[in-house]
Amino acid sequence: MIPHLLIENARDLNTPYVMPQMCKDNIPLDWADLELIVNLTPFVNTDRFNIVNRTEPLHWQHTAWTTDNQAVPPTTIRKILKDKTVFIKDCSRLSKAINECIKDIEDIWKAPADAHVFFNTHKSDGSFGVHFDNNHNFIIQCEGESVIKVWNTELNNDDFKYRDVDCVEGKKRLREIEESKPAIDHIMKPGDLVYIPKHHYHQYIANQKRLSLSIPVADYEDYNIRQDRDWISF
């Protein structure tokens, strides 16, 4: 899915890059796949099913035969998808192809990785806004189009101090980043791949229905705590 050379270069160079149509012949997910995922109870457990910028608590009634009362009911999911962006964690074993891709990254980086499924079905953007992560990320656009912006801004102590803190200083810093010229400003189309090293400010803007696969990679080497990548076939 992602060539070994690109995985090695990402590890060694620590530089953001975009590879248009790199995965066009091996797009890992489509809307039919997502339909199956969101209708399977284990994938919508609240430990995995995350709503971006959620401000209100979720409530629902427990039902008969359900073994997982933390699974979000489909009627509630339908309401969420009217105006929210969602991502589902712990998806590295969704398919044999995704599992093998994650295994390739883990074998080369000697670090644990995962797969997160991001999607929205509305036209207004509901993403995280400008931010940086403490892990590295490969992102594959699967359906729809989105804009990816990545900045090469060198971080200072205040960037870490105000990260995820709702304050005047933090908002001012984010405005400074957003108003500066990004190193990458690209319209992601199905099959496009972008790599974002840790501690790089970035923003993923989805102004239409979209589906993407994000592969976060830990910034430390600990090959022993990766998931079991054995694949069972019949």
Secondary structure by P-SEA (a helix, b strand, c coil): cccaaaaaaaacccbbbbbcccccccccccaaaaaaaaaccccccccccccccccbbbbbbbbccccccccccaaaaaaaacbbbbbbcccccccaaaaaaaaaaaaaaccccbbbbbbbccccccccccccccbbbbbbbccbbbbbbbbcccccaaaaaacccccaaaaaaaaaaaaccccccccccccbbbbbcccbbbbbbbcccbbbbbbbbbcccccccccccccccc
